[in-house]
Amino acid sequence: MKYEPDPEELGLYWASRETPLKKVFAYRPESVYANVDVDLNGVTLDTDKICADFGCPQLTAPDNIIGTTQ
């Protein structure tokens, strides 16, 4: 991923400017839906409503996630 939106920097564009470091390090892989807070337009999202509308499957094998602490 590109850290800065610079044409000389190698990497993909889709996450630049939209993902601050605070959000990166606060990510909780054991509950992906708990990371939902706002959409791309900055509108606040409600995790309970998203799960009610679309269903939110739970992690069934947390041992498969490596490199994080619990």
PDB file with SEQRES, HELIX, SHEET and CRYST1 records, atoms N, CA, C and O in Angstrom:
SEQRES   1 A   70  MET LYS TYR GLU PRO ASP PRO GLU GLU LEU GLY LEU TYR          
SEQRES   2 A   70  TRP ALA SER ARG GLU THR PRO LEU LYS LYS VAL PHE ALA          
SEQRES   3 A   70  TYR ARG PRO GLU SER VAL TYR ALA ASN VAL ASP VAL ASP          
SEQRES   4 A   70  LEU ASN GLY VAL THR LEU ASP THR ASP LYS ILE CYS ALA          
SEQRES   5 A   70  ASP PHE GLY CYS PRO GLN LEU THR ALA PRO ASP ASN ILE          
SEQRES   6 A   70  ILE GLY THR THR GLN                                          
HELIX    1 AA1 LEU A   21  ALA A   26  1                                   6    
HELIX    2 AA2 PRO A   29  ASN A   35  5                                   7    
HELIX    3 AA3 THR A   47  PHE A   54  1                                   8    
HELIX    4 AA4 PRO A   62  ASN A   64  5                                   3    
CRYST1    1.000    1.000    1.000  90.00  90.00  90.00 P 1           1          
ATOM      1  N   MET A   1       0.825  -1.183   0.000  1.00  0.00           N  
ATOM      2  CA  MET A   1       0.000   0.000   0.000  1.00  0.00           C  
ATOM      3  C   MET A   1       0.874   1.255   0.000  1.00  0.00           C  
ATOM      4  O   MET A   1       1.933   1.302   0.627  1.00  0.00           O  
ATOM      5  N   LYS A   2       0.412   2.233  -0.699  1.00  0.00           N  
ATOM      6  CA  LYS A   2       1.114   3.518  -0.698  1.00  0.00           C  
ATOM      7  C   LYS A   2       0.894   4.193   0.654  1.00  0.00           C  
ATOM      8  O   LYS A   2      -0.216   4.194   1.186  1.00  0.00           O  
ATOM      9  N   TYR A   3       1.946   4.755   1.192  1.00  0.00           N  
ATOM     10  CA  TYR A   3       1.799   5.510   2.432  1.00  0.00           C  
ATOM     11  C   TYR A   3       1.365   6.940   2.107  1.00  0.00           C  
ATOM     12  O   TYR A   3       0.611   7.552   2.863  1.00  0.00           O  
ATOM     13  N   GLU A   4       1.840   7.461   0.991  1.00  0.00           N  
ATOM     14  CA  GLU A   4       1.489   8.807   0.541  1.00  0.00           C  
ATOM     15  C   GLU A   4       0.986   8.738  -0.900  1.00  0.00           C  
ATOM     16  O   GLU A   4       1.423   7.868  -1.654  1.00  0.00           O  
ATOM     17  N   PRO A   5       0.084   9.627  -1.302  1.00  0.00           N  
ATOM     18  CA  PRO A   5      -0.398   9.631  -2.686  1.00  0.00           C  
ATOM     19  C   PRO A   5       0.613  10.300  -3.618  1.00  0.00           C  
ATOM     20  O   PRO A   5       0.367  11.395  -4.124  1.00  0.00           O  
ATOM     21  N   ASP A   6       1.711   9.659  -3.836  1.00  0.00           N  
ATOM     22  CA  ASP A   6       2.790  10.186  -4.676  1.00  0.00           C  
ATOM     23  C   ASP A   6       2.955   9.255  -5.872  1.00  0.00           C  
ATOM     24  O   ASP A   6       3.068   8.044  -5.684  1.00  0.00           O  
ATOM     25  N   PRO A   7       2.973   9.786  -7.106  1.00  0.00           N  
ATOM     26  CA  PRO A   7       3.085   8.916  -8.276  1.00  0.00           C  
ATOM     27  C   PRO A   7       4.398   8.134  -8.332  1.00  0.00           C  
ATOM     28  O   PRO A   7       4.484   7.132  -9.042  1.00  0.00           O  
ATOM     29  N   GLU A   8       5.413   8.572  -7.604  1.00  0.00           N  
ATOM     30  CA  GLU A   8       6.699   7.879  -7.593  1.00  0.00           C  
ATOM     31  C   GLU A   8       6.727   6.718  -6.594  1.00  0.00           C  
ATOM     32  O   GLU A   8       7.598   5.850  -6.671  1.00  0.00           O  
ATOM     33  N   GLU A   9       5.791   6.705  -5.673  1.00  0.00           N  
ATOM     34  CA  GLU A   9       5.785   5.656  -4.648  1.00  0.00           C  
ATOM     35  C   GLU A   9       5.091   4.413  -5.177  1.00  0.00           C  
ATOM     36  O   GLU A   9       4.000   4.496  -5.741  1.00  0.00           O  
ATOM     37  N   LEU A  10       5.729   3.255  -4.995  1.00  0.00           N  
ATOM     38  CA  LEU A  10       5.174   1.997  -5.468  1.00  0.00           C  
ATOM     39  C   LEU A  10       4.069   1.524  -4.539  1.00  0.00           C  
ATOM     40  O   LEU A  10       4.106   1.776  -3.334  1.00  0.00           O  
ATOM     41  N   GLY A  11       3.102   0.850  -5.097  1.00  0.00           N  
ATOM     42  CA  GLY A  11       2.027   0.290  -4.287  1.00  0.00           C  
ATOM     43  C   GLY A  11       0.670   0.582  -4.886  1.00  0.00           C  
ATOM     44  O   GLY A  11       0.566   1.212  -5.939  1.00  0.00           O  
ATOM     45  N   LEU A  12      -0.368   0.122  -4.213  1.00  0.00           N  
ATOM     46  CA  LEU A  12      -1.736   0.309  -4.678  1.00  0.00           C  
ATOM     47  C   LEU A  12      -2.337   1.584  -4.117  1.00  0.00           C  
ATOM     48  O   LEU A  12      -1.931   2.046  -3.051  1.00  0.00           O  
ATOM     49  N   TYR A  13      -3.299   2.154  -4.823  1.00  0.00           N  
ATOM     50  CA  TYR A  13      -3.907   3.430  -4.426  1.00  0.00           C  
ATOM     51  C   TYR A  13      -5.131   3.293  -3.529  1.00  0.00           C  
ATOM     52  O   TYR A  13      -5.436   4.224  -2.784  1.00  0.00           O  
ATOM     53  N   TRP A  14      -5.833   2.185  -3.570  1.00  0.00           N  
ATOM     54  CA  TRP A  14      -7.161   2.132  -2.989  1.00  0.00           C  
ATOM     55  C   TRP A  14      -7.218   2.438  -1.495  1.00  0.00           C  
ATOM     56  O   TRP A  14      -8.289   2.800  -1.008  1.00  0.00           O  
ATOM     57  N   ALA A  15      -6.146   2.316  -0.755  1.00  0.00           N  
ATOM     58  CA  ALA A  15      -6.203   2.594   0.677  1.00  0.00           C  
ATOM     59  C   ALA A  15      -5.548   3.915   1.066  1.00  0.00           C  
ATOM     60  O   ALA A  15      -5.674   4.342   2.214  1.00  0.00           O  
ATOM     61  N   SER A  16      -4.864   4.561   0.154  1.00  0.00           N  
ATOM     62  CA  SER A  16      -4.181   5.804   0.533  1.00  0.00           C  
ATOM     63  C   SER A  16      -5.189   6.901   0.839  1.00  0.00           C  
ATOM     64  O   SER A  16      -6.259   6.958   0.232  1.00  0.00           O  
ATOM     65  N   ARG A  17      -4.855   7.750   1.758  1.00  0.00           N  
ATOM     66  CA  ARG A  17      -5.660   8.888   2.235  1.00  0.00           C  
ATOM     67  C   ARG A  17      -6.897   8.475   3.021  1.00  0.00           C  
ATOM     68  O   ARG A  17      -7.431   9.292   3.770  1.00  0.00           O  
ATOM     69  N   GLU A  18      -7.361   7.272   2.885  1.00  0.00           N  
ATOM     70  CA  GLU A  18      -8.596   6.850   3.540  1.00  0.00           C  
ATOM     71  C   GLU A  18      -8.356   6.012   4.791  1.00  0.00           C  
ATOM     72  O   GLU A  18      -9.296   5.747   5.539  1.00  0.00           O  
ATOM     73  N   THR A  19      -7.122   5.592   5.030  1.00  0.00           N  
ATOM     74  CA  THR A  19      -6.844   4.706   6.150  1.00  0.00           C  
ATOM     75  C   THR A  19      -5.731   5.284   7.025  1.00  0.00           C  
ATOM     76  O   THR A  19      -4.553   5.064   6.741  1.00  0.00           O  
ATOM     77  N   PRO A  20      -6.084   6.020   8.086  1.00  0.00           N  
ATOM     78  CA  PRO A  20      -5.057   6.555   8.978  1.00  0.00           C  
ATOM     79  C   PRO A  20      -4.410   5.451   9.810  1.00  0.00           C  
ATOM     80  O   PRO A  20      -5.010   4.398  10.028  1.00  0.00           O  
ATOM     81  N   LEU A  21      -3.191   5.694  10.269  1.00  0.00           N  
ATOM     82  CA  LEU A  21      -2.475   4.680  11.048  1.00  0.00           C  
ATOM     83  C   LEU A  21      -3.224   4.259  12.305  1.00  0.00           C  
ATOM     84  O   LEU A  21      -3.160   3.096  12.703  1.00  0.00           O  
ATOM     85  N   LYS A  22      -3.931   5.188  12.932  1.00  0.00           N  
ATOM     86  CA  LYS A  22      -4.692   4.837  14.134  1.00  0.00           C  
ATOM     87  C   LYS A  22      -5.703   3.734  13.819  1.00  0.00           C  
ATOM     88  O   LYS A  22      -5.886   2.809  14.611  1.00  0.00           O  
ATOM     89  N   LYS A  23      -6.359   3.836  12.660  1.00  0.00           N  
ATOM     90  CA  LYS A  23      -7.337   2.822  12.285  1.00  0.00           C  
ATOM     91  C   LYS A  23      -6.652   1.498  11.939  1.00  0.00           C  
ATOM     92  O   LYS A  23      -7.182   0.429  12.243  1.00  0.00           O  
ATOM     93  N   VAL A  24      -5.500   1.560  11.317  1.00  0.00           N  
ATOM     94  CA  VAL A  24      -4.758   0.353  10.963  1.00  0.00           C  
ATOM     95  C   VAL A  24      -4.391  -0.433  12.213  1.00  0.00           C  
ATOM     96  O   VAL A  24      -4.601  -1.645  12.265  1.00  0.00           O  
ATOM     97  N   PHE A  25      -3.843   0.243  13.224  1.00  0.00           N  
ATOM     98  CA  PHE A  25      -3.402  -0.455  14.426  1.00  0.00           C  
ATOM     99  C   PHE A  25      -4.538  -0.795  15.378  1.00  0.00           C  
ATOM    100  O   PHE A  25      -4.351  -1.596  16.294  1.00  0.00           O  
ATOM    101  N   ALA A  26      -5.708  -0.205  15.181  1.00  0.00           N  
ATOM    102  CA  ALA A  26      -6.868  -0.524  16.018  1.00  0.00           C  
ATOM    103  C   ALA A  26      -7.708  -1.648  15.427  1.00  0.00           C  
ATOM    104  O   ALA A  26      -8.684  -2.081  16.040  1.00  0.00           O  
ATOM    105  N   TYR A  27      -7.336  -2.127  14.235  1.00  0.00           N  
ATOM    106  CA  TYR A  27      -8.099  -3.171  13.558  1.00  0.00           C  
ATOM    107  C   TYR A  27      -8.166  -4.441  14.400  1.00  0.00           C  
ATOM    108  O   TYR A  27      -7.156  -4.880  14.949  1.00  0.00           O  
ATOM    109  N   ARG A  28      -9.357  -5.029  14.501  1.00  0.00           N  
ATOM    110  CA  ARG A  28      -9.577  -6.243  15.280  1.00  0.00           C  
ATOM    111  C   ARG A  28      -9.968  -7.383  14.342  1.00  0.00           C  
ATOM    112  O   ARG A  28     -11.135  -7.495  13.968  1.00  0.00           O  
ATOM    113  N   PRO A  29      -9.012  -8.232  13.956  1.00  0.00           N  
ATOM    114  CA  PRO A  29      -9.329  -9.298  12.998  1.00  0.00           C  
ATOM    115  C   PRO A  29     -10.261 -10.372  13.550  1.00  0.00           C  
ATOM    116  O   PRO A  29     -10.901 -11.085  12.777  1.00  0.00           O  
ATOM    117  N   GLU A  30     -10.347 -10.497  14.862  1.00  0.00           N  
ATOM    118  CA  GLU A  30     -11.206 -11.539  15.432  1.00  0.00           C  
ATOM    119  C   GLU A  30     -12.682 -11.189  15.293  1.00  0.00           C  
ATOM    120  O   GLU A  30     -13.534 -12.066  15.433  1.00  0.00           O  
ATOM    121  N   SER A  31     -12.999  -9.939  15.023  1.00  0.00           N  
ATOM    122  CA  SER A  31     -14.384  -9.509  14.826  1.00  0.00           C  
ATOM    123  C   SER A  31     -14.399  -8.426  13.757  1.00  0.00           C  
ATOM    124  O   SER A  31     -14.418  -7.235  14.066  1.00  0.00           O  
ATOM    125  N   VAL A  32     -14.389  -8.844  12.515  1.00  0.00           N  
ATOM    126  CA  VAL A  32     -14.282  -7.912  11.394  1.00  0.00           C  
ATOM    127  C   VAL A  32     -15.384  -6.855  11.445  1.00  0.00           C  
ATOM    128  O   VAL A  32     -15.127  -5.687  11.150  1.00  0.00           O  
ATOM    129  N   TYR A  33     -16.581  -7.236  11.808  1.00  0.00           N  
ATOM    130  CA  TYR A  33     -17.697  -6.298  11.806  1.00  0.00           C  
ATOM    131  C   TYR A  33     -17.617  -5.286  12.941  1.00  0.00           C  
ATOM    132  O   TYR A  33     -18.274  -4.247  12.875  1.00  0.00           O  
ATOM    133  N   ALA A  34     -16.837  -5.555  13.970  1.00  0.00           N  
ATOM    134  CA  ALA A  34     -16.644  -4.589  15.046  1.00  0.00           C  
ATOM    135  C   ALA A  34     -15.803  -3.402  14.572  1.00  0.00           C  
ATOM    136  O   ALA A  34     -15.760  -2.369  15.241  1.00  0.00           O  
ATOM    137  N   ASN A  35     -15.138  -3.541  13.431  1.00  0.00           N  
ATOM    138  CA  ASN A  35     -14.322  -2.461  12.883  1.00  0.00           C  
ATOM    139  C   ASN A  35     -15.131  -1.447  12.078  1.00  0.00           C  
ATOM    140  O   ASN A  35     -14.602  -0.406  11.688  1.00  0.00           O  
ATOM    141  N   VAL A  36     -16.390  -1.735  11.829  1.00  0.00           N  
ATOM    142  CA  VAL A  36     -17.231  -0.838  11.042  1.00  0.00           C  
ATOM    143  C   VAL A  36     -17.516   0.421  11.840  1.00  0.00           C  
ATOM    144  O   VAL A  36     -17.993   0.345  12.972  1.00  0.00           O  
ATOM    145  N   ASP A  37     -17.225   1.585  11.254  1.00  0.00           N  
ATOM    146  CA  ASP A  37     -17.567   2.829  11.942  1.00  0.00           C  
ATOM    147  C   ASP A  37     -18.200   3.845  10.997  1.00  0.00           C  
ATOM    148  O   ASP A  37     -19.260   4.388  11.309  1.00  0.00           O  
ATOM    149  N   VAL A  38     -17.583   4.113   9.859  1.00  0.00           N  
ATOM    150  CA  VAL A  38     -18.149   5.053   8.882  1.00  0.00           C  
ATOM    151  C   VAL A  38     -17.981   4.492   7.472  1.00  0.00           C  
ATOM    152  O   VAL A  38     -17.112   3.657   7.221  1.00  0.00           O  
ATOM    153  N   ASP A  39     -18.831   4.967   6.556  1.00  0.00           N  
ATOM    154  CA  ASP A  39     -18.670   4.558   5.158  1.00  0.00           C  
ATOM    155  C   ASP A  39     -17.714   5.521   4.455  1.00  0.00           C  
ATOM    156  O   ASP A  39     -17.157   6.413   5.096  1.00  0.00           O  
ATOM    157  N   LEU A  40     -17.520   5.354   3.158  1.00  0.00           N  
ATOM    158  CA  LEU A  40     -16.569   6.193   2.423  1.00  0.00           C  
ATOM    159  C   LEU A  40     -16.962   7.658   2.378  1.00  0.00           C  
ATOM    160  O   LEU A  40     -16.119   8.513   2.108  1.00  0.00           O  
ATOM    161  N   ASN A  41     -18.236   7.967   2.640  1.00  0.00           N  
ATOM    162  CA  ASN A  41     -18.700   9.350   2.653  1.00  0.00           C  
ATOM    163  C   ASN A  41     -18.646   9.967   4.043  1.00  0.00           C  
ATOM    164  O   ASN A  41     -19.015  11.128   4.222  1.00  0.00           O  
ATOM    165  N   GLY A  42     -18.187   9.196   5.034  1.00  0.00           N  
ATOM    166  CA  GLY A  42     -18.096   9.709   6.398  1.00  0.00           C  
ATOM    167  C   GLY A  42     -19.363   9.550   7.209  1.00  0.00           C  
ATOM    168  O   GLY A  42     -19.443  10.041   8.335  1.00  0.00           O  
ATOM    169  N   VAL A  43     -20.358   8.870   6.654  1.00  0.00           N  
ATOM    170  CA  VAL A  43     -21.615   8.646   7.361  1.00  0.00           C  
ATOM    171  C   VAL A  43     -21.408   7.545   8.391  1.00  0.00           C  
ATOM    172  O   VAL A  43     -20.889   6.477   8.065  1.00  0.00           O  
ATOM    173  N   THR A  44     -21.810   7.799   9.634  1.00  0.00           N  
ATOM    174  CA  THR A  44     -21.657   6.826  10.708  1.00  0.00           C  
ATOM    175  C   THR A  44     -22.529   5.608  10.441  1.00  0.00           C  
ATOM    176  O   THR A  44     -23.706   5.731  10.104  1.00  0.00           O  
ATOM    177  N   LEU A  45     -21.934   4.434  10.596  1.00  0.00           N  
ATOM    178  CA  LEU A  45     -22.646   3.177  10.382  1.00  0.00           C  
ATOM    179  C   LEU A  45     -22.893   2.494  11.713  1.00  0.00           C  
ATOM    180  O   LEU A  45     -22.105   2.629  12.649  1.00  0.00           O  
ATOM    181  N   ASP A  46     -23.983   1.768  11.790  1.00  0.00           N  
ATOM    182  CA  ASP A  46     -24.360   1.046  12.994  1.00  0.00           C  
ATOM    183  C   ASP A  46     -24.149  -0.449  12.754  1.00  0.00           C  
ATOM    184  O   ASP A  46     -24.819  -1.051  11.916  1.00  0.00           O  
ATOM    185  N   THR A  47     -23.219  -1.035  13.491  1.00  0.00           N  
ATOM    186  CA  THR A  47     -22.892  -2.450  13.319  1.00  0.00           C  
ATOM    187  C   THR A  47     -24.110  -3.342  13.532  1.00  0.00           C  
ATOM    188  O   THR A  47     -24.288  -4.321  12.807  1.00  0.00           O  
ATOM    189  N   ASP A  48     -24.955  -3.021  14.518  1.00  0.00           N  
ATOM    190  CA  ASP A  48     -26.143  -3.842  14.778  1.00  0.00           C  
ATOM    191  C   ASP A  48     -27.080  -3.856  13.576  1.00  0.00           C  
ATOM    192  O   ASP A  48     -27.638  -4.898  13.234  1.00  0.00           O  
ATOM    193  N   LYS A  49     -27.254  -2.697  12.931  1.00  0.00           N  
ATOM    194  CA  LYS A  49     -28.132  -2.621  11.759  1.00  0.00           C  
ATOM    195  C   LYS A  49     -27.522  -3.376  10.578  1.00  0.00           C  
ATOM    196  O   LYS A  49     -28.234  -4.070   9.854  1.00  0.00           O  
ATOM    197  N   ILE A  50     -26.227  -3.247  10.383  1.00  0.00           N  
ATOM    198  CA  ILE A  50     -25.570  -3.959   9.289  1.00  0.00           C  
ATOM    199  C   ILE A  50     -25.731  -5.464   9.472  1.00  0.00           C  
ATOM    200  O   ILE A  50     -26.045  -6.179   8.520  1.00  0.00           O  
ATOM    201  N   CYS A  51     -25.517  -5.941  10.690  1.00  0.00           N  
ATOM    202  CA  CYS A  51     -25.644  -7.377  10.956  1.00  0.00           C  
ATOM    203  C   CYS A  51     -27.090  -7.846  10.814  1.00  0.00           C  
ATOM    204  O   CYS A  51     -27.330  -8.970  10.372  1.00  0.00           O  
ATOM    205  N   ALA A  52     -28.046  -7.011  11.178  1.00  0.00           N  
ATOM    206  CA  ALA A  52     -29.451  -7.374  11.032  1.00  0.00           C  
ATOM    207  C   ALA A  52     -29.839  -7.457   9.560  1.00  0.00           C  
ATOM    208  O   ALA A  52     -30.616  -8.327   9.165  1.00  0.00           O  
ATOM    209  N   ASP A  53     -29.293  -6.544   8.744  1.00  0.00           N  
ATOM    210  CA  ASP A  53     -29.631  -6.501   7.317  1.00  0.00           C  
ATOM    211  C   ASP A  53     -28.914  -7.578   6.506  1.00  0.00           C  
ATOM    212  O   ASP A  53     -29.512  -8.192   5.623  1.00  0.00           O  
ATOM    213  N   PHE A  54     -27.647  -7.807   6.801  1.00  0.00           N  
ATOM    214  CA  PHE A  54     -26.824  -8.663   5.952  1.00  0.00           C  
ATOM    215  C   PHE A  54     -26.310  -9.931   6.640  1.00  0.00           C  
ATOM    216  O   PHE A  54     -25.810 -10.837   5.974  1.00  0.00           O  
ATOM    217  N   GLY A  55     -26.429  -9.996   7.954  1.00  0.00           N  
ATOM    218  CA  GLY A  55     -25.865 -11.125   8.694  1.00  0.00           C  
ATOM    219  C   GLY A  55     -24.370 -10.934   8.878  1.00  0.00           C  
ATOM    220  O   GLY A  55     -23.688 -10.476   7.962  1.00  0.00           O  
ATOM    221  N   CYS A  56     -23.868 -11.267  10.016  1.00  0.00           N  
ATOM    222  CA  CYS A  56     -22.446 -11.112  10.317  1.00  0.00           C  
ATOM    223  C   CYS A  56     -21.914 -12.435  10.858  1.00  0.00           C  
ATOM    224  O   CYS A  56     -21.993 -12.690  12.060  1.00  0.00           O  
ATOM    225  N   PRO A  57     -21.380 -13.267   9.989  1.00  0.00           N  
ATOM    226  CA  PRO A  57     -20.857 -14.551  10.476  1.00  0.00           C  
ATOM    227  C   PRO A  57     -19.707 -14.348  11.460  1.00  0.00           C  
ATOM    228  O   PRO A  57     -18.903 -13.428  11.310  1.00  0.00           O  
ATOM    229  N   GLN A  58     -19.642 -15.199  12.444  1.00  0.00           N  
ATOM    230  CA  GLN A  58     -18.610 -15.120  13.470  1.00  0.00           C  
ATOM    231  C   GLN A  58     -17.396 -15.936  13.065  1.00  0.00           C  
ATOM    232  O   GLN A  58     -17.504 -16.890  12.295  1.00  0.00           O  
ATOM    233  N   LEU A  59     -16.259 -15.559  13.580  1.00  0.00           N  
ATOM    234  CA  LEU A  59     -15.019 -16.277  13.337  1.00  0.00           C  
ATOM    235  C   LEU A  59     -15.110 -17.652  14.000  1.00  0.00           C  
ATOM    236  O   LEU A  59     -15.400 -17.761  15.192  1.00  0.00           O  
ATOM    237  N   THR A  60     -14.860 -18.697  13.212  1.00  0.00           N  
ATOM    238  CA  THR A  60     -14.990 -20.045  13.760  1.00  0.00           C  
ATOM    239  C   THR A  60     -13.652 -20.673  14.119  1.00  0.00           C  
ATOM    240  O   THR A  60     -13.615 -21.644  14.875  1.00  0.00           O  
ATOM    241  N   ALA A  61     -12.552 -20.142  13.596  1.00  0.00           N  
ATOM    242  CA  ALA A  61     -11.228 -20.707  13.882  1.00  0.00           C  
ATOM    243  C   ALA A  61     -10.244 -19.580  14.175  1.00  0.00           C  
ATOM    244  O   ALA A  61      -9.410 -19.265  13.326  1.00  0.00           O  
ATOM    245  N   PRO A  62     -10.319 -18.961  15.361  1.00  0.00           N  
ATOM    246  CA  PRO A  62      -9.417 -17.846  15.669  1.00  0.00           C  
ATOM    247  C   PRO A  62      -7.950 -18.226  15.683  1.00  0.00           C  
ATOM    248  O   PRO A  62      -7.090 -17.353  15.563  1.00  0.00           O  
ATOM    249  N   ASP A  63      -7.642 -19.503  15.827  1.00  0.00           N  
ATOM    250  CA  ASP A  63      -6.238 -19.931  15.807  1.00  0.00           C  
ATOM    251  C   ASP A  63      -5.599 -19.779  14.431  1.00  0.00           C  
ATOM    252  O   ASP A  63      -4.376 -19.828  14.298  1.00  0.00           O  
ATOM    253  N   ASN A  64      -6.437 -19.593  13.402  1.00  0.00           N  
ATOM    254  CA  ASN A  64      -5.914 -19.406  12.057  1.00  0.00           C  
ATOM    255  C   ASN A  64      -5.373 -17.990  11.834  1.00  0.00           C  
ATOM    256  O   ASN A  64      -4.694 -17.740  10.838  1.00  0.00           O  
ATOM    257  N   ILE A  65      -5.664 -17.074  12.740  1.00  0.00           N  
ATOM    258  CA  ILE A  65      -5.149 -15.706  12.623  1.00  0.00           C  
ATOM    259  C   ILE A  65      -3.836 -15.644  13.382  1.00  0.00           C  
ATOM    260  O   ILE A  65      -3.794 -15.873  14.591  1.00  0.00           O  
ATOM    261  N   ILE A  66      -2.766 -15.332  12.667  1.00  0.00           N  
ATOM    262  CA  ILE A  66      -1.450 -15.244  13.315  1.00  0.00           C  
ATOM    263  C   ILE A  66      -0.950 -13.810  13.239  1.00  0.00           C  
ATOM    264  O   ILE A  66      -1.359 -13.043  12.368  1.00  0.00           O  
ATOM    265  N   GLY A  67      -0.077 -13.465  14.142  1.00  0.00           N  
ATOM    266  CA  GLY A  67       0.555 -12.159  14.129  1.00  0.00           C  
ATOM    267  C   GLY A  67      -0.186 -11.100  14.910  1.00  0.00           C  
ATOM    268  O   GLY A  67       0.186  -9.928  14.849  1.00  0.00           O  
ATOM    269  N   THR A  68      -1.225 -11.472  15.645  1.00  0.00           N  
ATOM    270  CA  THR A  68      -1.947 -10.502  16.473  1.00  0.00           C  
ATOM    271  C   THR A  68      -1.972 -11.001  17.906  1.00  0.00           C  
ATOM    272  O   THR A  68      -1.798 -12.193  18.164  1.00  0.00           O  
ATOM    273  N   THR A  69      -2.185 -10.099  18.820  1.00  0.00           N  
ATOM    274  CA  THR A  69      -2.302 -10.487  20.234  1.00  0.00           C  
ATOM    275  C   THR A  69      -3.748 -10.329  20.644  1.00  0.00           C  
ATOM    276  O   THR A  69      -4.478  -9.523  20.068  1.00  0.00           O  
ATOM    277  N   GLN A  70      -4.152 -11.076  21.611  1.00  0.00           N  
ATOM    278  CA  GLN A  70      -5.524 -11.012  22.075  1.00  0.00           C  
ATOM    279  C   GLN A  70      -5.604 -10.353  23.409  1.00  0.00           C  
ATOM    280  O   GLN A  70      -6.694 -10.209  23.963  1.00  0.00           O  
TER     281      GLN A  70                                                      
END                                                                             
